[in-house]
């Protein structure tokens, strides 16, 4: 498995990462551990979770703790703070005191004394970014966090954070997460150029557009049933647009002509982007992990890359 530096840091992350938002929610502990084991066997060393993943919240972190007993130093663990945890309003945001409290809880959940990458899950408009960076900086100095990153930030928000870190000599974001796939390319306009200019590593999530780019909704015996299941998930309606299905059909035609599976086209295209450090793909079965890992290592010919760029 190819390893890449995460931004300007010395963290060497596998080009295929594992998104852990399914653990303790869609997958029970036993099945989650099977997926994690498959990821380790495939050479994946980068595992991305958050303090609100799983049910009860934090269950994803607790499952990772069990999976990594005795081999903590061989994996890179990323978790997040900022999104709402549970039903109360007191466990969310980026205020310094809460950032510290949330990290201590995550460390306990993960069964470790440090996190490799601690990420601000969402911007907090109520807290100046400099205050949050100050809290991150203290945690780094204490050895509880190695590096910090962000997720779901616009180019303007990332620029503000980088400027604050640069002028105040505080912890700077080495990475940024956002949705990015053949069907979601907004980041190419402003965010990607900013990351390239500042050496910030990019971690795309939803790389297969929640399964649309695998082709499993294009036809077959159970495609309609899968779609109906998808429609029952509250926010998934935004993924099921006619424009997206039209692009998926075009991708299927490229797949047919090139004899390259759709998943390899989608993930291979992402992995070839110079600003991408690791592709965060979720999985619910061990075979999906292996398929995603192989797809991320696919080197696509330039003519296919050009065709995909025009999709």
C-alpha positions in Angstrom: 0.0 0.0 0.0 1.4 3.4 -1.0 2.0 5.8 1.9 1.9 9.6 1.5 2.8 12.4 3.8 -0.2 14.1 5.2 0.4 17.7 4.2 3.7 19.0 5.5 3.7 16.6 8.5 5.7 13.5 8.9 2.6 11.3 9.2 2.8 8.7 6.5 -0.8 7.7 5.7 -2.0 4.9 3.4 -3.5 6.2 0.1 -6.6 4.3 1.0 -8.0 5.3 4.4 -10.9 3.8 6.3 -13.8 5.9 7.4 -15.1 4.6 10.7 -18.6 6.3 10.8 -20.3 2.9 10.3 -18.9 1.4 13.4 -21.3 1.1 16.3 -24.1 2.3 14.2 -24.7 0.4 10.9 -22.3 -2.3 12.1 -22.1 -3.9 15.5 -18.8 -4.5 17.2 -18.1 -7.9 15.8 -18.7 -6.9 12.2 -16.8 -3.6 12.7 -13.8 -5.6 14.0 -13.9 -7.8 10.9 -13.8 -4.7 8.6 -10.9 -3.2 10.6 -9.0 -6.5 10.4 -9.5 -6.5 6.7 -8.2 -3.0 6.4 -5.0 -3.8 8.4 -4.5 -6.9 6.2 -4.8 -4.7 3.1 -2.1 -2.3 4.3 -4.4 0.5 5.5 -2.9 2.4 8.4 -5.1 5.5 8.5 -8.4 5.3 10.4 -10.7 8.3 10.6 -13.4 8.6 13.3 -15.1 11.3 15.4 -16.3 11.7 19.0 -19.9 11.5 17.9 -19.7 8.4 15.6 -21.6 5.3 16.8 -24.4 4.8 19.3 -24.0 5.7 22.0 -21.7 8.4 20.7 -18.1 7.4 20.9 -18.8 3.8 20.2 -16.7 4.0 17.0 -13.7 5.2 19.0 -14.2 2.4 21.6 -14.3 -0.2 18.9 -11.1 1.1 17.5 -9.5 0.8 20.9 -10.3 -2.9 21.0 -9.0 -3.4 17.5 -5.7 -1.7 18.1 -4.7 -3.2 21.5 -1.0 -4.1 21.2 -0.5 -2.4 17.9 -1.3 1.3 18.6 2.0 2.5 17.2 1.4 0.9 13.8 -1.7 2.9 13.0 -2.6 6.5 12.5 -5.8 7.5 14.3 -7.7 10.6 13.4 -10.7 11.8 15.4 -12.8 15.0 15.5 -14.4 17.5 17.8 -17.0 20.1 17.2 -20.1 18.4 15.9 -23.0 17.8 18.3 -22.6 14.7 20.6 -25.8 13.2 21.8 -29.0 15.2 22.4 -27.7 17.9 24.7 -26.4 21.3 23.6 -23.4 21.4 25.9 -21.2 18.9 24.0 -20.4 20.7 20.7 -18.5 23.6 19.3 -14.8 24.7 19.4 -14.5 26.6 22.7 -11.1 25.9 24.3 -12.5 24.3 27.5 -14.7 22.0 25.5 -12.0 21.1 23.0 -9.9 19.8 25.9 -12.8 18.0 27.6 -13.7 16.3 24.3 -10.1 15.2 23.7 -9.8 13.6 27.1 -13.0 11.7 26.5 -11.8 10.6 23.0 -8.5 9.5 24.5 -10.4 7.4 27.1 -12.6 5.9 24.4 -9.6 5.1 22.2 -7.6 3.6 25.0 -4.5 5.7 24.0 -2.7 8.7 25.4 -2.3 10.6 22.1 -4.2 11.2 18.9 -2.2 11.4 15.6 -4.6 13.9 14.0 -7.2 15.9 15.9 -9.7 17.7 13.6 -12.2 20.5 14.0 -15.3 18.8 12.6 -17.1 22.0 11.6 -16.3 25.7 11.9 -17.7 27.3 15.0 -18.9 30.9 14.3 -19.3 31.6 18.0 -15.6 31.0 18.8 -12.7 32.9 17.1 -10.5 30.4 15.3 -7.4 31.8 17.1 -8.9 30.7 20.5 -9.4 27.1 19.2 -5.9 27.0 17.7 -4.6 28.1 21.0 -6.3 25.1 22.7 -5.0 22.8 20.0 -1.5 24.2 20.5 -1.5 23.4 24.2 -2.7 19.9 23.5 0.2 19.4 21.1 2.7 20.8 23.6 1.4 18.3 26.2 1.9 15.4 23.7 -1.8 14.5 23.6 -2.1 15.5 20.0 0.5 15.2 17.2 -1.2 17.3 14.5 -4.4 19.1 13.9 -6.7 19.4 10.9 -10.1 20.5 9.9 -13.2 19.3 8.1 -16.1 20.9 6.2 -14.3 24.2 6.0 -14.7 26.6 3.1 -11.6 28.1 1.4 -12.3 31.3 3.2 -12.5 29.6 6.6 -9.4 27.5 6.0 -7.5 30.7 4.9 -8.6 32.5 8.1 -7.3 29.6 10.2 -4.0 29.4 8.3 -3.5 33.1 8.7 -4.2 33.0 12.4 -1.8 30.1 12.9 0.9 31.9 10.9 0.7 35.2 12.7 0.4 33.8 16.2 2.7 30.8 15.8 0.0 28.4 16.9 -0.8 24.9 15.7 -1.7 25.1 12.0 -4.1 22.7 10.2 -2.0 20.2 8.2 -5.1 18.7 6.6 -8.6 19.4 5.5 -11.6 17.0 4.9 -14.4 17.7 2.5 -16.7 15.8 0.2 -15.0 15.1 -3.1 -15.8 12.7 -5.9 -16.6 12.5 -9.6 -20.1 13.7 -8.6 -19.1 16.5 -6.1 -16.3 18.7 -7.4 -16.9 22.1 -5.8 -13.6 22.0 -3.9 -11.7 22.3 -7.2 -12.7 26.0 -7.5 -11.1 27.5 -4.4 -10.3 25.0 -1.7 -8.0 22.8 -3.7 -5.8 25.6 -5.0 -5.5 27.0 -1.5 -4.5 23.6 -0.1 -1.9 23.2 -2.8 -0.4 26.7 -2.2 -0.1 26.1 1.6 0.9 22.4 1.5 -2.3 21.3 3.3 -3.1 17.6 2.7 -6.6 16.7 1.5 -8.8 13.9 2.8 -11.8 13.4 0.5 -14.9 11.7 2.0 -17.9 10.2 0.3 -15.4 9.2 -2.6 -18.0 6.8 -4.0 -20.9 9.2 -3.5 -22.6 6.9 -1.1 -22.4 4.0 -3.5 -23.7 5.7 -6.6 -20.2 5.5 -8.2 -20.1 1.7 -7.7 -22.9 1.1 -10.2 -25.0 -0.9 -7.8 -28.0 1.4 -8.4 -27.9 1.2 -12.2 -29.9 -2.0 -12.6 -30.1 -5.6 -11.5 -32.4 -7.5 -9.3 -32.0 -5.5 -6.1 -31.1 -2.0 -7.4 -34.6 -0.6 -6.9 -34.7 -2.0 -3.4 -31.4 -0.4 -2.6 -32.6 2.9 -3.8 -35.7 2.7 -1.7 -33.6 2.0 1.4 -31.3 4.9 0.5 -34.3 7.2 0.2 -35.3 6.5 3.8 -32.2 8.1 5.2 -33.1 11.8 5.8 -30.3 13.7 4.1 -29.8 11.3 1.2 -32.3 13.0 -1.1 -29.6 15.5 -2.2 -27.5 12.6 -3.6 -30.3 11.2 -5.7 -30.7 13.8 -8.5 -31.3 13.2 -12.2 -28.0 15.0 -13.0 -26.0 12.6 -10.8 -27.7 9.6 -12.3 -26.9 10.9 -15.8 -23.2 11.2 -14.8 -23.2 7.8 -13.3 -24.5 6.4 -16.6 -21.7 8.2 -18.5 -19.2 6.7 -16.0 -20.7 3.2 -16.6 -20.1 3.7 -20.4 -16.4 4.7 -19.7 -16.1 1.6 -17.6 -17.5 -0.6 -20.3 -15.2 0.9 -23.0 -12.1 0.7 -20.9 -12.9 -2.6 -19.2 -12.1 -0.9 -15.8 -14.6 -1.3 -13.0 -16.5 1.9 -11.9 -15.0 1.7 -8.4 -11.5 1.6 -9.8 -12.3 4.6 -12.0 -13.8 6.6 -9.2 -11.1 5.9 -6.6 -8.2 5.8 -9.0 -9.1 9.2 -10.3 -9.2 10.6 -6.8 -5.9 9.0 -5.7 -4.2 10.5 -8.8 -5.0 14.1 -7.7 -1.7 15.6 -6.4 -3.3 17.3 -3.4 -5.0 14.1 -2.1 -3.2 12.4 0.8 -5.6 9.6 1.6 -9.0 8.6 0.2 -11.4 8.1 3.1 -13.7 5.3 2.1 -16.2 3.6 4.4 -17.0 -0.1 4.2 -19.5 -2.5 5.7 -17.9 -5.7 4.6 -14.3 -7.0 4.5 -14.5 -7.5 0.7 -15.4 -3.9 0.2 -12.3 -2.9 2.1 -10.1 -4.9 -0.2 -11.8 -3.7 -3.3 -11.4 -0.1 -2.2 -7.8 -0.6 -1.3 -7.0 -2.1 -4.7 -9.0 0.7 -6.4 -7.0 3.4 -4.7 -3.8 1.9 -6.0 -5.1 1.8 -9.6 -3.0 3.9 -12.0 -5.3 5.1 -14.8 -4.0 6.0 -18.3 -3.9 9.7 -19.0 -6.6 9.5 -21.7 -9.1 7.9 -19.2 -8.1 10.5 -16.6 -8.9 13.3 -19.1 -12.2 11.7 -19.9 -13.1 11.5 -16.2 -12.1 15.1 -15.7 -14.7 16.1 -18.3 -17.4 14.0 -16.7 
